């Protein structure tokens, strides 16, 4: 049965009387020919029976719990006279309660877009609906809970109290960098988020924990005191206080989990939640995690940030699971998140910005959302809303709460005995480009064990992944520093495909910056995509060219632009083969590998 067909309107008192009269008369004429003495009494009984059967039962009279129902609809009436429109009005029509099967009637028709947004003011019934949706969604559940007043931890899923087991965010430096930029508002010190990003990446890339991070940031801040870079480093140290901990652990998130952020401040919640969401995004993208629903409350925190992963996560998970997002304000959920939500439930909204969003859909939605009663909601993505907008209500909500099941990760998880998917592990760890030795170090950091043993175990796997087209490889000349020692050479660097900027480019930027730093050279790492050189000083512009592009004409335009600004261009390339290509095109420009840069006098 198609429960989403237009429900029947309730009958008014006149309609009920007429219906009852028809029933009574029908019975009377059926019995009258038999001269039955009770025919007139039957008429009265039939009338009363007809009247009673048209009575509209109230929601609270229904003997059901935790069921979704349509209780009315809103529609626009057109008033015409002689085929000429003379006016219109929007009305709410009462209907008989029609129960709706959420999975079959609402979720299934969305096909490959089962993401859900839920918006509504405090006390509107939003949380009760979320309990219902979590129960009904046919997926494995990952739930991020911030507010202690919510009871998601009591829904029967294992619970991780994050303050006791903070994840080691240094296992994925790029996720750390992006989570940092997303989480922290830049103080007004003449710096921008784009200036902070390369600094955080540079510091985090040399750190194994927050203590390392702090020491390196303090050291760099002393060298740059009084400059914009120095101000940026001071800002980093200030924000570090919100997320700093010595209590970090290595673990993987299981198939189902409630992650409880109780005891963490909002900055720490935003930072660690963003990092976790980025790790989940990678697992979904790689096919490691599927058929999963991710729920996050307090979405406003992320929606207002600079570069949250939520829009990308909403886009990629829609065909592989579902994303459930909740917040109070309708206007908070916009852009890609809203566009990738096949179901958009909203309770009463009254703020002008929120009503503007509803108005952009239709005048009927605008009229309806500001007149909803407590626990009533509409779906802003209803497919046939041009005919009527359904008013939904959760009938007698009754979530079943269970004792909390605490989940504790195994300390320093070791290698899974013969079951580890090393290709997925390596792809995950290549959020930073690196050679086999770098990958082995990261595996040892994650699973324990000796680096050399891991290197021998996985040494052939990255090359196999290159042959399968899963990752890329490039030979890169390098310079590495260990205390007072300097090592040079070349190495095969592995990096992910189709990333912009590529992992190889980021790897070379960081190594170039390291060389310049050890040469005592003053410079600034410029943000990716800013239209400037990758690294700049007062008189030089360092362009990092990986050789991955087919068209290198754009470099010439930038060389001329730097020249007009009084700067000399130096192009840094990974190896002699790429150097030859650029030297033929730009013979007047200094083109150096990183080892040549180390020996060059600047």
C-alpha positions, 0 to 999 in steps of 0.5 A, a space after each residue: 500500500 502506498 502510504 504516501 498518497 494524499 491522506 483522507 481529510 477529516 469529516 466535519 460535523 455536517 459531513 458526519 451527519 449526512 454520512 450517518 443519515 445515508 447509512 441509517 436510510 440504507 438500513 431502513 429501506 433494506 429492512 422496511 419491506 419485511 415489515 420488521 417491527 424494529 426497522 425504525 429502531 434499526 434506523 436510529 442505531 445505523 445512524 449512530 453507528 455511521 456517526 461514530 465511524 466518522 469520528 477522527 481519533 486523536 494521536 494520543 488515542 491511538 494504541 501505538 508507540 514510536 510510529 511516524 504518521 501524517 496528521 494533516 497537509 498544507 496546500 494552496 487554493 486558487 480562487 478563480 472567476 470566469 477563468 480569471 484568477 482573482 486570488 489565492 490562500 494557503 490552508 492547513 487541512 486536517 486528515 485522518 492519521 495515516 501511519 508511514 513506514 519510514 524505511 519503505 515510504 520515505 527512505 527507499 524512494 530516495 534511492 542513492 541519496 539517503 542523507 538526512 538533515 534535522 533542524 528545529 528549535 529547542 523543545 520542538 521534538 528534534 531529539 526524539 525524532 533523532 532517536 527514532 531515525 537512529 533506530 530505523 536507519 538500516 545501517 551500522 551506526 557511528 554517533 558523535 555525541 557532544 551534549 551530556 544531556 543527550 542519551 545516544 550512549 544509551 541506545 545500545 551501541 558501544 561507547 567510547 569516552 574520548 577524554 580517556 582515549 584521545 586518538 593519536 592525530 599525528 598518525 595522519 598529519 594532513 588530517 591534523 592540519 585540516 582539522 586545525 584550520 577548520 576548528 580554530 578562528 584566527 585571532 586578529 593579529 594580521 594573519 589569516 588561516 591560509 598563512 597558518 596552514 603551511 606552518 601547522 603542516 611544517 610543525 606537525 610533520 616533524 612531530 610525533 606528539 603534542 610535546 614535540 609540536 609545542 617545542 618546535 612551535 616555541 623554537 620557531 616563534 623565538 626565531 620569528 619574533 615580531 614578524 607576521 610568522 611569529 604572530 602566527 606561531 604565537 596563535 598556534 601555541 595559544 590554540 594548542 592549549 585547547 587540544 593538548 594532551 599526553 593521553 593519546 592512543 592508537 586504535 581503529 574505530 569499530 563498525 558501530 560506536 558512540 563517541 562521547 566528547 563529555 569533558 572536552 571543551 568545544 574547541 577540542 570537540 571540534 578539532 578531534 571530531 573533525 579529525 575523526 570525520 576525516 579518517 572516516 571519510 578516507 575509509 569510506 572513499 577507499 571502500 574500507 567502511 561501507 553501509 554505515 550511517 554517521 550521525 553528528 549533532 551540533 552541526 552548527 559548529 562545523 557549518 560555520 568553520 573554514 574548511 570542514 570535511 562535512 560537505 565532502 563526507 555528505 557527498 561521498 557517503 550518500 550512495 554508500 550509507 547515510 549521513 544524519 546531521 542535526 542542528 537548530 537553525 535551518 539556515 545553518 545547513 546550506 550549500 553542498 550539505 543541503 544539496 546532498 540531503 535527500 530528506 530534510 526534516 524541519 520543525 518550527 522555524 521563526 527566524 527571518 534567515 530560516 524563513 527565507 530558506 523555506 520561502 526559497 522553496 515555496 510559499 507553502 513551505 514558508 507558511 507551514 514551517 512558522 505554524 508548526 506545533 510542538 513535535 510536528 515537522 515537514 520534509 523540505 525535500 518532499 517530492 510532490 510538495 507542489 501539490 501539498 506539504 505533509 505535516 508529520 508527527 512522531 506518534 507517542 515517541 518511546 525510545 528504548 534506553 539500555 545500559 551503557 556498554 563502554 568500549 575500550 580500545 586495545 592499547 597499542 594495537 599490534 599487527 592483526 595476525 595475518 588479516 591486515 589489509 596492508 594495501 588499505 593501511 599503506 594508502 591511508 598512511 600516504 596522506 603524507 607522501 613518503 618512501 618505503 622507510 617512511 611508510 614502515 615508520 608510520 606502520 610501526 608507530 600505529 601497530 608497534 614493532 621494529 621499523 626494519 622488520 616492517 620495511 622488509 615485510 611491506 617493501 614490495 607492496 607499494 610497487 604492486 599498488 603502483 602497477 595496479 594504478 592505485 598510487 603514483 611513484 616518483 624518484 626524488 633527490 632528498 636532503 635529510 637532517 639528523 642532529 649535526 649530520 646531513 644525508 643526501 641521495 634519492 629515493 622512490 616516493 609514493 603518493 596518492 593519485 588525483 589529489 590537488 595539491 598532490 602529496 608529492 608537491 606537499 612533500 617537496 615543499 616541506 623538504 625545500 623549507 627544511 633545507 632553507 631553514 637549515 641554511 639560515 634562510 628567512 622565508 614564508 611558506 605560501 598557502 596552496 592555491 593562493 596564486 603565489 609561489 610556493 615559498 617566498 623570501 624578500 627577493 626570491 620566489 621558489 616554485 615547486 614543480 613535480 613534473 606531473 603536469 603536461 602543460 608547463 606554460 603557466 610557470 612562464 606567466 608567474 616568472 614574469 609576474 615575480 620579475 615585475 615584483 623584483 623577485 628572482 624565480 628558482 624552480 625546485 624539481 624532484 630529479 634530473 629528468 624533470 630538471 631537463 624538461 624545465 631547463 629546455 623550456 626556461 633556460 634563463 631560470 635557475 632550476 635545482 633539485 633539492 640536493 642542489 639547493 642545499 649546495 647552492 649559495 643563495 
